[in-house]
Amino acid sequence: MTSQPTNPGGTTNKAGRTAGDVPDHLQVTGVRKNFGSTEVLKGVDLAVAQGRTTAIVGPSGSGKTTLLRLIAGFSAPDSGRIALAGEEVAGQSTWVPAHKRSVGYVAQDGALFPHLSVGANIAFGLPLRGKAASLRVGELLEMVSMDASYAKRRPHQLSGGQQQRVALARALARQPELMLLDEPFSALDAGLRVATRRAVAQTLEQAGVTTILVTHDQAEALSFADQVAVMRDGKLAQIGSPFVVYTRPSDRATAEFLGDAVILEAWMEGSLALCSLGGIPVRRPPAQGKVNLMLRPEQIRIASGGPIRGRVVDTDYFGPETTVRIQLEPIAADAAHPVDPHQPVGGEIISIRHWNAMLARPGTELFLKVVGEGVVFPLEG
Ligand SMILES: Nc1ncnc2c1ncn2[C@@H]1O[C@H](COP(=O)(O)OP(=O)(O)OP(=O)(O)O)[C@@H](O)[C@H]1O
């Protein structure tokens, strides 16, 4: 586990600022939660810097929503501590209820009041009345890319995505210091999802609201957040910047959860992993000898020559790019590329991506090269 009590040394946020000197707004320390005999959270440590965005990502049932609800104050941890802006809100002898924490919460289904208009839903927690309230409602609707005329409608007259954006506007109305978003974009279709996500991220950043987004969509987590926390089986397996968790995942399961991964058997010698793709540089390898090497598909490129060859098995066309499955061949030895006796002898099938679908008909022989470093995991068991 790689969780840190304070913001991990100098993560850079979307605006390019470093977070090393920013105080923690939220600190979760050793939090555990059971439902009956099921241990759902098994000791979670998480720190979120003031004004920054953290995405908690993980498979369904890993405990993401449970953690978010504890931070909101909807239920209490069995043990551990939660502090907001330096003040303990849940601990051994402390309990601050949800309505006394300056926290906004947007649930998966939006949870709007069905009997109130959109405008009344948004204005629910506003101290304003009359004209001032309707002006503010209009501004908030605009923030979530909706026309002010929607204020008159009832929630059932909106699409799921529109309801979700109204729920966000309602949460923003109370100007919370911490915003908790539980899969708020999951009901939106692909294009609107990206646009809404960007608009919401921008709005929250401009307002300086510390934000936690729960999602099981890894691309969403990587694009939305300054910091990504990967949850697996009730624990945070890794916390770091999107770049670090994607390019240097702490274990194989995290690597495979965060995106496509090429995993090859390799022989680690010093800082080179010898595999069917040649000798791949690895920074700070955790083991020597037999290991698993991980590369991202986009690190494997088609070359014009060289010792690394493979034959196209089949392809999968996705429009802007094609996934090409390639069976690796034994590395051709020559004076410049002597083959190490530990080097695997080829035969593995890997998937890479290429923009040109025509280039890669099944049976075509291709030369390959690897760019960048690999990541090595010790063999399990
Ligand atoms: N109130 C509850 N009573 C009993 N079990 C619960 C309760 N809330 C959650 N659980 C269980 O705790 C586990 C974690 O649930 P949680 O909703 O936190 O997961 P999640 O990672 O948010 O999943 P998803 O992505 O599907 O929403 C699940 O096994 C769930 O069934």
The ligand as an SDF file (V2000), in Angstrom:
LIG
                    3D

 31 33  0  0  0  0  0  0  0  0999 V2000
  -26.1540   -0.6530    4.1100 N   0  0  0  0  0  0  0  0  0  0  0  0
  -25.5430   -1.7910    3.7630 C   0  0  0  0  0  0  0  0  0  0  0  0
  -25.8340   -2.9600    4.3610 N   0  0  0  0  0  0  0  0  0  0  0  0
  -25.1970   -4.0920    4.0400 C   0  0  0  0  0  0  0  0  0  0  0  0
  -24.2270   -4.1760    3.0880 N   0  0  0  0  0  0  0  0  0  0  0  0
  -23.9050   -3.0600    2.4530 C   0  0  0  0  0  0  0  0  0  0  0  0
  -24.5280   -1.8040    2.7400 C   0  0  0  0  0  0  0  0  0  0  0  0
  -23.9910   -0.8600    1.9330 N   0  0  0  0  0  0  0  0  0  0  0  0
  -23.0700   -1.5050    1.1730 C   0  0  0  0  0  0  0  0  0  0  0  0
  -23.0030   -2.8160    1.4830 N   0  0  0  0  0  0  0  0  0  0  0  0
  -22.0920   -3.7970    0.8810 C   0  0  0  0  0  0  0  0  0  0  0  0
  -20.7870   -3.2820    0.9750 O   0  0  0  0  0  0  0  0  0  0  0  0
  -20.0300   -3.6080   -0.2040 C   0  0  0  0  0  0  0  0  0  0  0  0
  -19.4520   -2.3310   -0.8090 C   0  0  0  0  0  0  0  0  0  0  0  0
  -20.5180   -1.5550   -1.3170 O   0  0  0  0  0  0  0  0  0  0  0  0
  -20.2840   -0.1160   -1.9630 P   0  0  0  0  0  0  0  0  0  0  0  0
  -21.6070    0.3910   -2.4150 O   0  0  0  0  0  0  0  0  0  0  0  0
  -19.5000    0.7140   -1.0280 O   0  0  0  0  0  0  0  0  0  0  0  0
  -19.3770   -0.5040   -3.2260 O   0  0  0  0  0  0  0  0  0  0  0  0
  -18.9870    0.3740   -4.4840 P   0  0  0  0  0  0  0  0  0  0  0  0
  -17.5300    0.1610   -4.6820 O   0  0  0  0  0  0  0  0  0  0  0  0
  -19.4690    1.7660   -4.3260 O   0  0  0  0  0  0  0  0  0  0  0  0
  -19.8030   -0.3620   -5.6290 O   0  0  0  0  0  0  0  0  0  0  0  0
  -20.5560    0.2400   -6.9400 P   0  0  0  0  0  0  0  0  0  0  0  0
  -19.4900    0.7150   -7.8620 O   0  0  0  0  0  0  0  0  0  0  0  0
  -21.2770   -0.9690   -7.4670 O   0  0  0  0  0  0  0  0  0  0  0  0
  -21.4770    1.3160   -6.4690 O   0  0  0  0  0  0  0  0  0  0  0  0
  -20.9690   -4.3760   -1.1090 C   0  0  0  0  0  0  0  0  0  0  0  0
  -20.7110   -5.7530   -0.9490 O   0  0  0  0  0  0  0  0  0  0  0  0
  -22.3370   -3.9920   -0.6090 C   0  0  0  0  0  0  0  0  0  0  0  0
  -23.2550   -5.0290   -0.8420 O   0  0  0  0  0  0  0  0  0  0  0  0
  1  2  1  0
  2  3  1  0
  2  7  2  0
  3  4  2  0
  4  5  1  0
  5  6  2  0
  6  7  1  0
  6 10  1  0
  7  8  1  0
  8  9  2  0
  9 10  1  0
 10 11  1  0
 11 12  1  0
 11 30  1  0
 12 13  1  0
 13 14  1  0
 13 28  1  0
 14 15  1  0
 15 16  1  0
 16 17  2  0
 16 18  1  0
 16 19  1  0
 19 20  1  0
 20 21  2  0
 20 22  1  0
 20 23  1  0
 23 24  1  0
 24 25  2  0
 24 26  1  0
 24 27  1  0
 28 29  1  0
 28 30  1  0
 30 31  1  0
M  END
$$$$
